[in-house]
Amino acid sequence: MSRLEPVGPVIVLSPHLDDAVYSCAHFLSAHPSTTVVTVLAGAPDAFHEGYNSSSTGQSYAPDAVKVRRDEDRTALAFLGATPIWLDLLDSDYVEYRPKANYVDLVRDEISRVLVEMSPATVIAPMGLIHRDHLAVSDASRDLWSRSTATWYLYMDLPYGLAHPRAVSKRLRILRRRVGLVELEEYGGDDVIKQQAMGLYGSQFEPTRRNYREIFDATMKADERYWRVENIG
Ligand SMILES: [Zn+2]
């Protein structure tokens, strides 16, 4: 099995303001000039009660997202990565999204960033369980054949550890169109990963509560990556 050793510049696509670190902190820590593009990092200009308000304690959506962006800035700086935040809305704010197919908007925005930044490598979520993760994965899949970058997928954590059958199912679906070469599991310093995850202060406890059985494993387990090949 080969190891993930991508050519730079590298972009990691993150659905929410924490996913790249939960899923790829070992990689980010070993590749300190990576740019993390968080796709669904916007806020409607509205007061809103939902996941973002309850986890941050801020009911004005721009304030809630500011808390989460600040956490992301701190955690990525700790790992030596640089954030870019797109103003698209996560599913907590679904009623504020335009009526158009949201995956199309997500694809167009990611495409715009890739044209601007010309990365040699893009590492995207495989797209597990959460509909926002699936949307970002599906949007990226549409870009594989149009981009000159080499694409890799990461296993979304903690979802992949909590739902191993969802991983096999998603791999089967993705492999209908491309080859996916599994790479060596990617280990790193568990303490650094735990510290980075802990810097998402508003998310750490809710995620630990929701994923009690595998939360420690998420902090300690090796990360999983696949290289996308034979893009038709
Ligand atoms: Zn997420």
Residues whose N, C-alpha, C, O or C-beta is under 5 A from the ligand:
A	BS01	ZN	P15 H16 D19
